[in-house]
Amino acid sequence: MARLKNTTVNNADAITLPRGIGAEKNSSPVGGDLFYNSDVNLVQVAADNKNGDIIWHSIAKPYTANLIFWYDFGEVTSYLSGSNVNDLSGNQYDGDIQDTTEIVFDGADKYSIAFDTGGDAAANVSSTAIFVSNFHFTSGTPTADSRNSLSELTVEAWCKANSNTTTNTLDSRILLSYDRSSAFRFGVGNDVTGPSAGKLAFQYYNTTSGILDTYAINQTFDLRDDKWHHVAVTLGLQELTNGSRTLIYYVDGKTVTYLDETDHSQLAYACGTNSTESPRYGYIGGGSEESNAAGTGDASPANIWYGNIGLMRFYEKALEPGQISKNYHAERQRFV
């Protein structure tokens, strides 16, 4: 692919940069040729071709305000190798891969992390998850690194679920957990109520009425299809519900299930922290009953993710439908 001279790169274009060349605006790494001169974001979508080059696509930038943490396993500033994962939000809520045998980098599949590579999800290895450091839920006074409740939140991920069935209850596969009975859990399949296998599920605790177990009841397709999907859940006040608290599930930028207080009265209350199960730290790809700031591997129930995860963001804000759609389109060229 030829270099571009004084050319504005748009969303349909792709350019090749020689390995080691940064994607700086108006950079002139070779012979004065500009690789691009517009204010765009370039993301790596392929690498290690026969010339040793890296191919980049220009896309819209995702929404990055109100983040708690942001992991991207295809971005070298977030994950390079080994067990350390760097938080791209700037909050320094870095990750620790606690089982580098079952959780490995998959450079052949969208530069993602593959979970349960041994194919033995039934084994429920309790340490097979990624520990999220520092940020936690507490029933006490909140600090810069803790919350005793969240009136609104969003969790989103690019993921691929293996089509084989696990022996987890209702084939529950956890994407992110801060403990269902203490804060919340998000994944595919709900291990408490169904029929939820293959559907998005969000379970959370509030101090007024206890645990609320939900899933995307109107989702008509099975996410366990060996394909990449952008999935998200939002909890919070939305204008479209006339001020009521709303839980919305999204797949590939579109709403699949919408729940409000008329569906579940508990939705009137914020995600809180169970005082008898405090503090709680988080795990990606497994459950959590973790109370130790060092991350001791208490990732239970170990309904581990069976498949791949490319990136994940956790926001202290209920993103609007347009913001979810923007995030999906910003990164779909990489995953779809």
JOKAQUI-V119594 format. One line per field, one symbol per residue. burial: b if it has 24 or more other ideal C-beta (glycine too) atoms within 12 Angstrom, else e. A space follows every 10 residues. Layout:
burial->???
//
This chain:
burial->eeebeeeebe eeebbbbbee eebeeeeeee eeebbbeeeb bbbbbbbeee eeebbbbbbb ebbbebbbbb bbbbbeebbe eebebbbbbe bebbbbbbbe ebbbbeeebb bbbbbbbeee beebbbbbbb bbbbbbbbbe eeeeebbbbb ebbbbbbbbb bbeeebebbb bbbbbbbbbb bbbbbbbbbb beeeebbbbb bbbbbbbeee bbbbbbbebe ebbbeebbbb bbbbbbbbee beebbbbbbb bbbbbbbbbb eeebebbbbb bbbbeebbbb bbbbbbbbbb beeebebbbb bbbbbbbbbb bbbbbbbbbb bebbbbbbbb bbbbbe
//
